[in-house]
Amino acid sequence: MTNDIKPPVAAPAGRKRFWKQATIVPAGTGYAVELDGRPVKLPERTTLAVESNALAQALAEEWQAAGKEAGGLFRPEDLPLTRIAGSMLERIPNQREGVIESLLAYAGSDLLCYRAENWSDLSSQQKERWDPWLAWCEKTFGAKLAVSGGVMPIKQSGAAIAALRKTLESASDAELAVLGVAVPALGSLVLGLALLHQQASPEDLTGCATLDEQAQMQRWGEDTEITDRIARMGRDVADAGRFLILLKQG
């Protein structure tokens, strides 16, 4: 029998909250999260502990809030910062090369590289909003990405992929964990890197990544499935951005 507490693998309905107080305590050079005096353990038995006091406080706050509504049930979705911290502490160190490869795959299918075929309002918006980010990527990382009209796959140059690989290999575990949330949400490695380097707000980047969806709704009217998808994307990107800011606060 152990008193360690693990983040749940929960059913959609959630699990019953079983603690009263979430706190942080000193742990090595950082701070660990405890529930009623017992440490939160990640799936591989790592203690949920971070060096940043601000991040540790936020982790404790999300555990404190989880399950206080919805009949006292809590779900993994209630703990987004814990999810990113868990990736930083366990997944990235154990699977770093695989994580880099999965992120690098987005360079070959980056949202910003696939444009509307006809010269429409959408294609004009894409050029206006997306070209500056591709120029920033080339200037900052030395990665010049090709652009195509339509959805047929295009092959990016070996030089561009190598430059982006070098960028990802130089990233810290925390930065890769942030990218691991932001890049799939946005469908763009370039926009994920823009978030990481704090070049724009999560809201602006989400808006940039959803030009097509916004154009569809302008033409056909609001669609709750689309608005829900945009909202989920916005939350994921905001969580990744908040994690990064808290981590840097120390």
ABEGO torsion letter per residue (X at the ends): XBABBBBBBBBAAEBBBABABBBBBBBEABBBBBBGGBBBBBAAGBBBBBABAAAAAAAAAAAAABGABGGGBBBAAABAAAAAAAAAAAAAAAAAAAAAAAAAAAAAABAAABBBABBBAAAAAAAAAAAAAAAAAAAAAGBBBBBBBEABBBBBBAAAAAAAAAAAAABBAAAAAAAAAAAAAAGBAAAAAAAAAGABBAAAAAAAAAAAAAAAAAAAEBBAAAAAAAAAAAAAAAAAAAAAAAAAAX
